[in-house]
Amino acid sequence: ALPDLFGPGVYLRGAWTLHALRLKVGDERFFNILRTYYKRYQYSNASTADFIAVANEVSGQKLDNFFYAWLYATDVPSQP
């Protein structure tokens, strides 16, 4: 909704999600996720679903619940 357009969820939630992902999968896997995502989509458009798919693939983990909690649930999880 419009009142949430400039709320903390819009600006901080993405950064918190990436930080939490790094803590969850570890530095090596996290940076491999970022490199793979960049290489795969560097000259095209990509969606959040594309990032989640790369994160699942590269980490070898099923991270759908993690991303749901951090990106789509009404309440933001406690910051790591």
N, C-alpha and C positions, 0 to 999 in steps of 0.2 A: 504494500500500500504506500501511498505517497508520503505519509509521515515518516516511514522507515527509509526513505530514499537516501538520506544522509546520515543514517544511524551507524553506530559502531559495527554492526554486523556487516554492513556493506564494505567498509574500509579495513576493518581489522580481521574479520573472519577468514579471509583468504590467506593472510599472512600467518594467522594462528594455525590454520589447517596445515600449511606447509611445514611450520615448525613442529607441530605434533606428528606429522608424517615422518619427518627426519628422526625424531625420537623413537618412533615405533619401529621403523625398518633399519635404522642405523645409517651412518654417514655414507658408507660405500654404496649401499643399495639406493639411498636417496639421490645421490649425485648421478648414479647410473640411470635412474628414472628421469631426471632432468635432461641428461644428455640424449637419451633415447627419444624423449618427447620432442626435444628441439630438432634432432636430426630428421625425425619422421614428419614433422609438420612445419619446418622452417620456411617453406615457400607456399604455404596454404593456410587455410583457416582450420581451427580446431575448437572443440567444445570441451566443457568440463567432463563429459562422458568419455571423450577421447583420452584425457589425462588420467582418469580413473582406470581405464582399460590398460594404459601403459603401466601405471603403478602396479596393478594386479599382475600383469605379465612379468615385469622386470623383478618385482619383489618376490614372486612365487607365492604370494599370499592373496587371500580373498579379502579385499579391503572395502567392500561395498558398505558394510555396516559402519565402519570407521568414517568413510566419507559422508554417509547419510547423517551421522551425528554431527559432524563438523560443518557440513554445508547446507543441509536441508531441514534439519530438525528445528523446531521453533526456538528452543533454548540452546544457547551456545554452551558447549562443554566448558568446564573449568580450564583455564589456560595452563598449559604444561609449564 
